[in-house]
Amino acid sequence: EGVIATRGIERRQELEDEMERRVVNNKDEWYMHVDALTDLTNIARRQLPYARSNAYVGELNYNIDLFRLANYAGRLISRMDNNGEAGLREVVPRAEAYLSGFYSNYRPEVDRAVAAKLLPIYFDKVEDGHQSPQAKAQLEFAGDVSTLVATLFENSFLTDGERLLSLLSSDPAALIRQLKGDPAIQFVSQLNGDHERLVLSALRPLQEQETAAQRQHIASMMAVFPGRTFWPDANGTMRVSYGSAEGYVDGENIDQHYMTYLSGVIDKYQPGDYEFDLPAALIQLYEEKDYGRYATEDGRMPVCFLGSNHTSGGNSGSPAIDADGQLVGLNFDRVWEGTMSDINYDRSICRNIMVDIRYVLFLTEKLGGASHLIEEMTLVE
């Protein structure tokens, strides 16, 4: 929606068309840049079907918890095969900690419903030449996807966390012998093995070619557009992003103010709802307008504010600092239309969302009763 609203694709196409026009008109000067865009386009076109299939398989491995467990179990099996029982026992404490946390929230009935939705998408959407022959054979043997899913979940040792953790603790080698015959582990191993052979073996070389072509393309753009500003890919680096606290007009043409207040939190209050329930003490503080020194001049309690900073995945928790170097908030999200900013930053709608530090201090002192922490801080009025 954000890309469409800001004509992101059209603007990119216009830029590339202008680049091609300039290069063609100045071949003697820019002859080395003639094929840069064509090469990148051709690689992207060749890569697309493999990338699409890889995305579908990624959905299975990430969103079906049984598949995630199967992949983890596969690593334990490999550890036993490669390092023996002594090598396996070295990682048992770490495996126990991970699996205990995993199973504390695992609900097989929910996971089974997810698998029943996602597996048909794999068989319907992934092109035939990219599908795992062994997975298709198991589907054919089962007769339909629902029967296949039932077989995997009802016969897998992985769905019983209590039993698995008990055996891992008492006899890890016996657990590995049990897991080697597990139908879910075998299915996932076969699916991913075929995916490696049919898709990833072709996709990875294309991705390497794309990286090289991207470098050439950017070098060409910098030569052809010497007055244009280019930003490096800063993902994975320490960086500072500059912006202003400001609102925007959203996709429904609503003017979104840059600040939200506790009254809005109260408006969304829903008793018993895991997202919108509120402690009674917070409601009382609101009703009594007991905000201490953290309220605005007009007596409202600020909660969050928007900024035009360019943020990305991994920025959550980053400090928001004002022009004087003082902490004014913590970054944690982006507005809906601005989630496309990694590929098409547009200042008109790209906004990051920060919790106002006054709200953090208010909750710490007034709701949490931890005024001793406040006393340790230097607060600037």
Secondary structure, 3 states (H helix, E strand, C coil): CHHHHCCHHHHHHHHHHHHHHHHHHCHHHHHHHCCHHHHHHHHHHHHHHHHHHHHHHHHHHHHCHHHHHHHHHHHHHHHHHHHHHHHHHHHHHHHHHHHHHHHHCCCHHHHHHHHHHHHHHHHHHCCHHHCCHHHHHHHHHHCCHHHHHHHHHHHCHHHCHHHHHHHHHHCHHHHHHHHHCCHHHHHHHHHHHHHHHHHHHHHHHHHHHHHHHHHHHHHHHHHHCCCCCCCCCCCCCCCCCCCCECCEECCCCCEECCEEEHHHHHHCCCCCCCCCCCCHHHHHHHHCCCCHHHCCCCCCCEEEEEECCCCCCCCCCCEEECCCCCEEEEEEEECHHHHHHHHHCCCCCCCEEEEEHHHHHHHHHHHCCCHHHHHCCCCCC
